[in-house]
Structures are given as structure tokens and as C-alpha cells.
Amino acid sequence: MNDRQPHYNSGNKGSSEDQQQSGAEEYEPGVEAAAADSETGHEEDPAPNPLIYVASVADYEAGRTHGVWLEAAREPEAIYDDIHRMLESSSVPDAERFAIRDSEGFGVARVYENDSIELVSTIARGIAEHGHAFAAWADVNEGASEHYDHFARAYIGHYASLAAYAQQLMQEMGYEALLDTTLPEDLRQHVHIDYDAVAQGLFRDGHVQVYKAPGGGVWLFDERA
């Protein structure tokens, strides 16, 4: 992968293809209810393959580009081995320092040039296993990597909206069926659950973290997990 060139996004963030405008958002009344019947459930995207471009600092300071694209969803030791081989092949004597100059496939998770390989490996393996929803979880908990292991418990799913999730929740609890069986048909047609209001309540209570997905819909996380 050495022939690929890095994007050099100021050494701060990953590829512009992945780092789209998205993120944890404030709940907007009315917006969620419009899509309440288009719940998408848990997303099923192709398994992502996060990559990092690691470069020799000594070469950079000498005005040259010397680095390598590496698969990041591996154990840190394997990544370090490849980095050391890259540094050993440098034309600069005693090249020892390296920096992460670019990244791809990390979705909304940010990768910084001085992030530890251990941290990057944890995020990348989470994305490879769980998809880009894990990238959102990593972004929500940036600076608190001890929460990454909570993903499996916290992740609710990918939905068209928070109201869509509220509707599914109410249906699973049997409230719609209860209305169907207890109300006369001529009255039932006029009685509806306000799922947008239910969604607002979930958001206000702080039980659900809403994260806007770049491809549409939202990722939902249980803050109590």
C-alpha cells in the first residue's frame, strides 16, 4: 500500500471522505415524527477496513515523504512491527519518530496524528466488528476510551428517527394492541399515540443519545449502559 499518497489533513483528522458533518445532536420536535414509520433497525453496511497512513517524522523534517498505509484493525504489536519496518527503510539515519498523517475508513471517529497506536487499534477493531456505529460511539466518548467497551450494551440501533424508535418501543410493549382491543373501532381510528412527544420525553430524560448518521437516520445509544 506504499504507493498511495496521504491527504495530509493538517495532521488532525481522518479522510474528508469519512469525516462528514454529523454528530450528537439536539432533538428537533416535529422532524422525528415525519419519519416515524420508516424505522431502519440495526444497520447492515459492508464491513469497513480502517486504514492509517504512518509517516517518518525525520523524513518529513528533511523535506521528504516516507510512510506506509497500514490496516488499523489489528493488535497494536502487529502495527508497531510494520511501523518499525517502515522506519528502518528510511534514508534518514536513525529515523525513530513517526506520526499518523492520515486515515480512512474510520467514519465519524477522529484520528489525530499523535494518537497512540493502542487507541487507534481499539477504535479500528471496534469499527471492523460493529460497523460505523462504533465510530459514532467513539466520537461521543472521545477522551473517555474506557467507555468503548460499553458499546454492545449501549447501542440501541440505527433508526430513521428517534420517533421511529419510540414507535417500535411502544408497539413491543403492547400499547397499540391494547388500544386495538379496548377501544371501539369507530373511536380507535381517532386515538393515536404521539410518538414525537414520546421521543421528546426520552431525549429530555437523558436516557437516549441521538447521533445523526451521515448516510441518513440516527444512531441511538442508551446513556444508562
C-alpha positions in Angstrom: 0.0 0.0 0.0 3.0 2.3 0.0 2.3 3.8 -3.4 -0.8 5.6 -2.1 -0.4 9.2 -1.1 -1.8 10.6 2.2 -4.3 13.5 2.2 -2.4 15.4 4.9 -5.4 17.0 6.6 -3.3 19.2 8.9 -2.3 16.1 10.8 -5.5 16.2 12.8 -8.5 14.4 11.3 -9.1 11.4 9.1 -10.0 11.4 5.4 -12.5 14.0 4.2 -14.5 11.2 2.6 -15.2 9.8 6.0 -15.3 12.8 8.3 -18.7 14.1 7.1 -20.8 16.6 9.0 -22.6 14.5 11.6 -22.7 14.0 15.3 -24.6 14.0 18.5 -27.5 16.4 18.0 -30.2 18.2 19.8 -33.7 16.8 19.4 -35.9 18.8 17.0 -39.6 18.4 17.6 -41.6 17.6 14.5 -38.7 16.3 12.5 -38.6 12.9 14.0 -42.4 12.2 13.7 -42.3 12.8 10.0 -40.2 9.6 9.5 -41.7 7.6 12.3 -42.9 4.8 10.0 -39.5 4.3 8.3 -37.5 2.7 11.1 -34.4 1.0 9.6 -33.3 -1.0 12.6 -29.7 -2.1 13.1 -27.7 -1.0 10.0 -26.1 -3.6 7.7 -23.2 -2.0 6.0 -20.2 -3.8 4.4 -17.5 -4.4 6.9 -15.3 -1.4 6.9 -11.5 -1.7 6.8 -10.0 1.3 8.7 -6.5 2.4 7.5 -3.9 4.8 8.8 -1.0 6.4 7.0 2.0 6.4 9.3 5.0 8.6 8.2 8.6 9.1 9.4 9.0 12.4 11.2 12.7 12.6 10.3 11.9 12.3 6.6 9.2 14.9 6.9 11.6 17.3 8.5 14.2 16.6 5.8 11.6 17.6 3.2 10.7 14.0 2.0 7.7 11.8 2.3 8.3 8.4 3.6 5.4 6.4 5.1 3.1 3.5 4.7 -0.6 2.8 4.7 -1.5 0.2 7.3 -4.6 -1.8 8.3 -5.5 -0.5 11.7 -8.0 -3.2 12.8 -5.2 -5.3 14.3 -3.4 -5.8 17.5 -1.0 -2.9 18.4 2.0 -5.1 18.3 1.4 -6.1 14.6 1.0 -2.4 13.7 4.2 -1.4 15.5 6.1 -4.1 13.7 5.1 -2.6 10.3 5.9 0.9 11.5 9.4 -0.2 12.6 10.0 -1.8 9.2 8.9 1.5 7.6 11.3 3.5 9.8 14.2 1.0 9.1 13.8 1.5 5.4 14.1 5.3 5.7 17.0 7.0 4.0 17.5 9.2 7.1 19.9 7.7 9.6 18.4 6.7 12.9 14.8 7.5 12.0 12.8 6.7 15.1 9.8 9.0 15.4 6.6 8.6 13.5 3.2 10.3 13.2 -0.2 9.3 11.9 -0.7 11.7 8.9 -4.0 10.4 7.5 -6.7 7.8 8.0 -9.5 6.2 6.0 -12.5 4.1 6.9 -12.9 5.5 10.5 -16.3 7.1 9.7 -17.1 9.9 12.1 -14.4 8.9 14.6 -11.5 11.4 14.6 -7.9 10.2 14.4 -5.2 12.6 15.4 -1.5 12.4 14.4 -0.3 11.8 17.9 -2.9 9.3 19.0 -1.4 6.2 20.5 -1.4 3.1 18.3 -3.2 1.3 21.1 -6.1 3.8 21.0 -6.3 3.7 17.2 -6.2 -0.1 17.2 -9.1 -0.2 19.7 -11.3 2.2 17.6 -10.4 0.4 14.3 -11.2 -3.0 15.7 -14.5 -1.8 17.1 -15.4 -0.4 13.7 -14.4 -3.5 11.9 -16.5 -5.6 14.3 -19.6 -3.4 14.8 -19.6 -1.0 11.8 -19.6 2.7 11.7 -22.0 2.9 14.7 -18.9 2.2 16.8 -17.2 5.2 15.2 -20.1 7.3 16.5 -19.8 5.8 19.9 -16.0 6.6 19.9 -16.8 10.2 18.9 -19.4 10.6 21.6 -16.8 9.3 24.2 -13.7 10.9 22.7 -11.3 11.3 25.6 -13.0 8.6 27.6 -11.8 5.4 25.9 -12.7 3.4 29.0 -16.3 3.6 27.8 -15.6 2.0 24.4 -16.2 -1.5 25.9 -19.8 -0.4 26.8 -20.8 -0.2 23.1 -22.5 -3.6 23.0 -24.7 -2.7 25.9 -25.3 0.9 24.9 -26.1 0.5 21.2 -29.8 0.5 20.5 -29.7 0.6 16.7 -29.9 2.7 13.6 -33.3 4.2 13.0 -34.9 6.7 10.7 -35.6 8.9 13.7 -35.9 8.9 17.5 -39.7 8.9 17.0 -39.4 5.7 14.9 -37.6 4.1 17.8 -40.3 5.3 20.2 -43.0 3.8 17.9 -41.3 0.4 17.8 -40.8 0.5 21.6 -44.5 1.3 22.2 -45.5 -1.5 19.8 -43.3 -4.0 21.5 -44.7 -3.1 24.9 -48.2 -3.7 23.5 -49.7 -0.3 23.7 -51.0 -0.2 20.2 -52.5 -3.7 20.6 -54.1 -2.6 23.9 -55.8 0.3 22.1 -57.0 -2.0 19.4 -58.6 -4.4 21.8 -60.1 -2.0 24.3 -61.5 0.8 22.1 -64.5 0.5 19.8 -63.4 0.7 16.1 -65.2 4.0 15.4 -63.3 5.5 18.4 -60.0 3.8 17.8 -59.5 5.5 14.5 -59.3 8.8 16.3 -56.9 7.8 19.0 -53.2 7.9 18.3 -50.1 7.8 20.3 -48.0 10.9 19.9 -44.6 9.3 19.1 -42.9 12.6 18.7 -43.9 13.6 22.2 -42.7 10.2 23.5 -39.4 10.7 21.7 -39.0 14.2 23.2 -39.5 12.6 26.6 -36.9 10.0 26.0 -34.5 12.7 24.9 -35.3 15.1 27.8 -34.8 12.3 30.3 -31.3 11.8 29.0 -31.8 8.1 28.5 -31.1 8.1 24.8 -28.1 9.6 23.0 -29.0 10.6 19.4 -26.2 10.7 16.8 -27.0 11.8 13.3 -25.6 9.3 10.8 -24.0 10.7 7.6 -26.0 8.4 5.3 -29.3 9.3 6.9 -31.2 8.4 10.0 -29.7 8.3 13.5 -27.7 6.0 15.7 -29.2 5.6 19.2 -27.3 4.8 22.3 -28.6 4.1 25.8 -26.8 6.5 28.2 -27.5 4.3 31.2 -25.5 1.3 29.8 
